[in-house]
């Protein structure tokens, strides 16, 4: 039960958006190797290393199905097979221009406008694979509830193991851990020009489901397979 799995979206390796995010975080999530982080005005190398430590462990991604243990009787091979069949039923979603935003106390890339079909795709990843997820234990439930969930989020947590799903889902690609407002502004300024350029030159589509694996508690999540959407 130590291994956890997650269904994420991440751009294709070596694509322009992946290069931006993976280098910013300082890690290639495919083979768990360090990448040189860029220079950022107003942010020292040591500070950049520190503020990206939390998202670095997960890799550059957007969550579609939050980390989970497999339910009894299911294997990683079962999950890969089911994920492959699900990918064949889903259509790629054009994400439209992305923008830098502060969500609570962290910085992320988010769509400027709600992309058509994105909520439905994310919901399918949660519900169609729901039987493969082991229920959360009481300690995990208590930890999540301590974050101050509202009634609907608490209901979603109980049903799906995560509160930010279905109508509460919000696509975001995390770029920092907790930061103060001044640091968040410097991060946004450091990435604004490249984000604008990529929006123009390499519009991003959600075109794959990516399986990430955490082999032991606290270990880095590694990207083990990409399944292209084909519907």
N, C-alpha and C positions, 0 to 999 in steps of 0.2 A: 504493500500500500504506500510505499515511499514515493514512487514515481507519480508525477502529475503531468497531465497533457493540457494543451491549450490550442484553440483554433484561432489563428490570427490572420490578418492580411498584412503582407509586407511586399513592397515592390520587388521585381526580379533583381537578382544579384547583378551588380555592375550597372544597373540602369541609373539614370541621373538622380531620381528621387532616392533610391536606395543609397547611392554614394553620399548624397547630402546627409541623410539621417544616420547611416552607420558610422561615417567619419565624425559627425558631431558627437555621437555617443561614445565613439572610440572603441567599437567592437564589431567584428564580423560574427554574427550569430550562427553562421553555418558551421564553422570549425572552432569557434570560441577563441579566436586570435585577436590581439589588440590591434587597433588601427590608430594612426596619428591623428590627433584632433586638430581642427583648424585654429588659426589665430582669430581672436574675437576682440574687437575694440572694447576696452573697459573691463575685460574679464581676463584675469591672469590664467595661465595654464593650470595652476593648482586649483583655482576656483572652478574652472570648467570641468576638471576631473571630478571635483567634489559634487557639483550640482547635477552632474549626469550619472552619478554612481547608481542611483536607484533604477532609472530606466535602462541603464546599460545591461543590467542582469537579465532583463527581459528581451533585449534586442529591439531594433526599430520596427514598430508594428502598430496596428490598430486591432483592438480586441473584438472578436466576433463571438467567441465562447470562452469565458474566463477559465483559468486553470482549474482542473478537477482531477480527482482520482477515478479510476475505472470502477464500475460496479461489479459485484461478484459474478463470476462466470464469463467475463469479457476480457479480451486480450488486446494488446496494441495492434495486432494484425486485424482484429475485428474492427477496431476504430478506423484504421487506414482503409479497409474495404468499404465501410459505410460512408466515410468521408468522400471516397472516390465516387460512389454512386450519387451522393448528394451534389457534388460538383457538376455532374453531368446534367442535373436538372436546373442549374442556375445560370443566369445570363450575366455577363460582365456589366458593371455599373460605372458609368463615367462620373467621376467625383467632382468634376468642375474645378474652378480655381480654388486653391487652398489658401488659407490665411493663418497667420500666427495669432494665437489667442491665449490669454491667461484664464485657465479654468480653476477656480478656487485659488490655489497657491502654486500651480505649476504651469509651464508653457507647453503648448501643443500646436500641431497643425490640424486645422479643421476645415471642412468645406465652407465656402462663403455662403452657399445656399443649400437647402436640403436636396440631395441628389435623388432623382426618381428611381424607385426600386430598392434603395439602400436599406430602408427599415425592414422590408419584406425579406431581403436576403439575410440580414443579421438575425431576424426572428427564426428563419429556417434553421440556421446553425444551432440555435438554442433548443428549439422544440424537436427537430427531426433526430437529434442525437441525444435527447434527454435521457433515454433509458440506459445509455452507456455511462452516465455520471453517477458515482456513488453519492448518497446523501451526505451533507455536511454534518460533522460532529457538533456536539453542543458547544465546544470551545470555539470553533470557527464561527458558528452562528452568533455567539455572544460577542465575539470580536467585531463582526460586521455590524451588529445592532448598536454597538457602542459608538459608531460613527454618526449617530443621530438620524436614522432613516425615518422617512414619513411612513404612513400606513401602507401605501401602495408599494413602496420599496421593500418594506418588511414582508409583504405578501409575495413579491417577486423573489426575494431571497429564499423564502421557505419553499416556493414552487420550483425554482430553477437554479438555486445555489448562488445567485448573484443578483444584486438589486437593480443594476443599470442595464436592463434588457427590455425587449418588446418596445412599448411606447416610451420607455425611459432610456432607450439606447441613444448614445450620441457618439458618432464616429470621431475619433481623435487619435493622433499619432504623437505620443508623449516625447518631449524633448528635454525636460528637466524633472528633478525631484522638487520638493518644496523650496521656494525662493521668495525673497521679499519683492515688493513692487518695483524697486529701483533695478534690481537684478533682472527681473522679468522684462523690463523695458530694454535693458542692454542686450539681452538674448534676442528679443524681437528685432532690434536694430541690426544686430550682427547677421541675422538670417533673412532679412527683408528683401534685399536685392536678389539673392539667389532664388528665393521662393518666387518672386515676381518673374524672373527669367524662365524658370522651369514651368510655371503656369502657361507661359506663352509658347515655349519651345517643346515641351514634353508633357502635355496634359495627362494627368494620372487617372487610370481606371482601376477599379477593383476587379481583377481578372483571374484571381486564384485564391484558394484556401490553403493556408500554410499550417502544418502541424509542427508545434513546438513542444519540447519535452524537458521537464525538470527531473533529473535522475534522482536527486536527493534534496531534502529540505534546504533551501538557501543556495542551491547550486545554480549556475547560469542556465537559462533556458536556451536550448539549441534547436535550430530549425532543421528538421529532419526530412521533410518532404513538402513539395508544392504540388497542388492538384489544380490544373487549369479549369476554369469554368467553360462549359461547352454548349450550353443550351442556346 
